[in-house]
Amino acid sequence: MSRAVCCERCQSVGLDRYINGASLKLGLLLLLLFVVPGVLYFAWFLLSSHRGCSTCGSRHVVPLMQEAASPVEPAGTLAGSSQFVTAA
């Protein structure tokens, strides 16, 4: 599931994507010809993948907030008023 992110490197705003630095074709070839190196390659393939910027591929992304947060009122105030409530 993609999420909206802002990249710290290229400053682009968009959806993130799944990024890996390995080749699936090379992994299948290694698995067919040499079982042990193929298994090790696929283990590295799975461990090295990450979610990142869809523009530059950077891992340094910040998720965007989906809903605007309501402002926090100071303790002892009523929402929408600037008067402090005092106990009598």
Backbone bond lengths (Angstrom), bond angles and torsions (degrees), N, CA, C in turn:
res aa  C-N    CA-C-N  psi(-1)  N-CA   C-N-CA  omega(-1)  CA-C   N-CA-C  phi
1 M - - - 1.441 - - 1.522 108.33 -
2 S 1.302 117.36 121.42 1.456 121.77 179.47 1.519 110.16 -78.21
3 R 1.317 115.24 149.87 1.454 120.52 177.55 1.518 108.70 -130.72
4 A 1.315 116.13 154.80 1.455 121.47 -179.80 1.528 108.85 -75.25
5 V 1.328 115.92 129.10 1.459 121.11 -178.25 1.525 110.40 -137.29
6 C 1.328 115.31 161.94 1.457 122.78 172.08 1.526 106.89 -118.90
7 C 1.321 116.76 127.57 1.463 121.55 -178.28 1.526 109.75 -83.20
8 E 1.329 116.83 133.36 1.454 121.00 178.23 1.520 111.77 -78.79
9 R 1.319 118.28 -20.90 1.463 121.27 -178.42 1.525 111.88 -84.29
10 C 1.336 117.69 -54.63 1.472 120.34 -175.31 1.529 112.88 -103.40
11 Q 1.325 118.07 -1.67 1.461 124.41 177.63 1.534 113.76 62.83
12 S 1.319 118.00 20.64 1.462 119.87 178.28 1.530 109.70 -84.37
13 V 1.317 116.03 151.73 1.456 122.78 178.12 1.518 106.90 -117.80
14 G 1.321 116.47 128.15 1.464 120.65 -179.53 1.511 110.66 177.91
15 L 1.307 116.23 -162.90 1.459 121.59 179.28 1.521 110.06 -87.62
16 D 1.331 115.82 146.04 1.457 119.00 176.55 1.525 109.81 -81.21
17 R 1.329 116.45 168.91 1.470 120.61 178.61 1.519 109.22 -141.74
18 Y 1.322 114.63 162.20 1.461 122.68 179.57 1.526 108.38 -82.09
19 I 1.325 117.31 122.74 1.463 122.16 -175.41 1.528 109.35 -123.09
20 N 1.328 116.27 134.59 1.458 120.64 172.66 1.518 108.48 -137.96
21 G 1.312 116.11 154.14 1.456 119.74 -177.60 1.513 113.51 -100.87
22 A 1.305 117.03 14.85 1.458 120.10 -175.45 1.524 110.57 -117.57
23 S 1.323 115.77 163.19 1.457 122.05 -179.25 1.531 110.02 -104.13
24 L 1.309 116.04 127.87 1.466 121.26 178.22 1.527 110.68 -67.04
25 K 1.342 117.44 -38.54 1.467 121.00 179.69 1.526 111.53 -63.42
26 L 1.334 116.83 -42.83 1.462 120.21 178.06 1.522 110.83 -64.54
27 G 1.318 116.86 -38.22 1.460 120.86 178.13 1.517 112.21 -63.43
28 L 1.318 116.48 -42.90 1.469 119.46 178.15 1.527 111.77 -66.23
29 L 1.339 117.09 -39.12 1.460 120.77 177.35 1.531 110.91 -62.94
30 L 1.310 116.51 -45.50 1.471 119.93 177.67 1.522 111.41 -62.87
31 L 1.325 116.23 -38.91 1.466 120.03 -179.98 1.525 111.48 -66.01
32 L 1.324 117.87 -36.77 1.463 121.40 179.42 1.530 112.01 -73.93
33 L 1.332 116.74 -41.05 1.461 119.76 -176.58 1.530 113.25 -85.07
34 F 1.306 115.80 -44.32 1.470 121.15 -176.83 1.524 107.72 -134.16
35 V 1.308 116.64 109.71 1.463 121.26 -171.89 1.529 112.04 -64.89
36 V 1.326 118.38 -50.17 1.469 121.41 -175.09 1.534 111.37 -63.70
37 P 1.350 120.03 -49.59 1.467 118.24 176.87 1.532 112.86 -62.47
38 G 1.327 117.48 -32.33 1.458 121.11 177.52 1.517 112.29 -65.05
39 V 1.335 115.96 -42.77 1.467 120.61 178.13 1.523 109.86 -65.40
40 L 1.321 117.67 -43.43 1.468 121.01 178.25 1.530 111.30 -63.25
41 Y 1.328 116.04 -40.36 1.462 120.32 178.83 1.523 110.88 -63.06
42 F 1.335 117.64 -43.72 1.459 119.97 179.21 1.523 111.83 -67.98
43 A 1.326 118.04 -33.79 1.467 120.33 175.08 1.526 109.59 -62.41
44 W 1.334 117.11 -45.31 1.462 121.04 177.84 1.534 110.25 -65.31
45 F 1.327 116.97 -38.71 1.456 123.44 178.65 1.527 110.61 -56.94
46 L 1.330 116.74 -46.07 1.462 121.17 -178.66 1.523 112.18 -72.49
47 L 1.338 116.80 -36.32 1.461 119.76 -177.46 1.526 112.91 -77.43
48 S 1.321 118.23 -23.62 1.459 120.42 -177.14 1.523 113.46 -91.35
49 S 1.339 119.06 -4.39 1.455 120.34 -178.47 1.526 110.35 -80.54
50 H 1.322 115.13 151.73 1.455 121.17 -179.58 1.524 110.13 -154.50
51 R 1.316 115.64 167.94 1.456 121.60 174.31 1.515 107.23 -97.20
52 G 1.326 116.59 136.10 1.450 119.53 -176.91 1.512 112.49 -154.46
53 C 1.314 114.36 -169.99 1.466 122.96 -178.18 1.528 110.03 -65.65
54 S 1.320 116.10 133.58 1.463 119.54 179.75 1.527 111.87 -77.02
55 T 1.330 118.12 -14.91 1.454 121.21 -179.86 1.521 112.22 -88.29
56 C 1.353 116.74 -53.34 1.469 119.61 -174.62 1.525 113.89 -111.25
57 G 1.341 118.98 -10.80 1.453 122.06 178.44 1.522 114.73 83.59
58 S 1.315 118.14 8.29 1.462 122.21 -177.65 1.524 111.36 -70.66
59 R 1.326 115.94 148.18 1.465 121.35 174.92 1.526 111.61 -80.93
60 H 1.316 117.05 -14.26 1.468 121.95 -173.62 1.520 110.48 -87.00
61 V 1.339 115.05 80.60 1.456 121.38 178.73 1.523 109.29 -122.78
62 V 1.327 115.12 150.31 1.459 122.06 179.21 1.517 107.40 -119.02
63 P 1.345 118.12 126.19 1.463 119.39 179.08 1.528 110.84 -65.78
64 L 1.317 117.23 140.22 1.451 121.89 175.19 1.518 109.04 -83.99
65 M 1.322 115.55 147.66 1.467 119.63 179.22 1.518 108.96 -73.39
66 Q 1.303 116.80 136.50 1.459 121.38 -178.46 1.527 111.92 -79.83
67 E 1.325 117.69 -35.56 1.456 121.72 -179.27 1.516 108.46 -126.16
68 A 1.305 116.27 144.88 1.460 119.82 177.62 1.525 108.42 -70.71
69 A 1.294 116.35 131.98 1.453 121.14 -179.77 1.529 109.02 -77.52
70 S 1.309 116.32 143.47 1.458 119.30 176.42 1.519 108.82 -77.70
71 P 1.318 118.03 144.42 1.461 119.80 -179.32 1.521 110.84 -63.78
72 V 1.293 115.90 142.39 1.458 121.53 -179.02 1.514 108.20 -84.95
73 E 1.322 115.78 128.29 1.457 121.07 178.69 1.523 108.89 -84.96
74 P 1.327 118.45 142.24 1.459 120.37 176.09 1.520 110.96 -62.22
75 A 1.312 116.06 154.10 1.460 120.74 -179.51 1.522 109.68 -61.34
76 G 1.331 117.47 135.56 1.459 121.95 177.93 1.517 113.96 91.01
77 T 1.332 118.77 6.36 1.464 120.27 178.43 1.513 109.34 -115.52
78 L 1.303 114.44 157.10 1.453 120.37 174.80 1.514 108.35 -92.55
79 A 1.297 116.99 146.12 1.458 120.46 178.65 1.513 110.07 -61.53
80 G 1.321 117.07 128.36 1.455 121.84 178.57 1.516 114.30 88.58
81 S 1.318 118.11 -2.00 1.448 119.30 177.55 1.528 109.54 -124.72
82 S 1.308 115.20 156.50 1.453 119.25 178.35 1.513 111.92 -105.55
83 Q 1.333 116.96 8.73 1.467 122.25 -179.40 1.517 109.38 -90.90
84 F 1.321 117.11 138.58 1.462 121.40 174.77 1.523 108.44 -79.47
85 V 1.315 115.78 143.60 1.466 121.55 176.83 1.509 106.95 -93.51
86 T 1.305 115.17 127.33 1.476 119.65 178.91 1.517 108.42 -115.51
87 A 1.305 114.54 142.41 1.452 120.07 177.86 1.534 108.77 -83.72
88 A 1.331 116.94 137.06 1.464 120.18 -177.89 1.490 110.91 -90.92
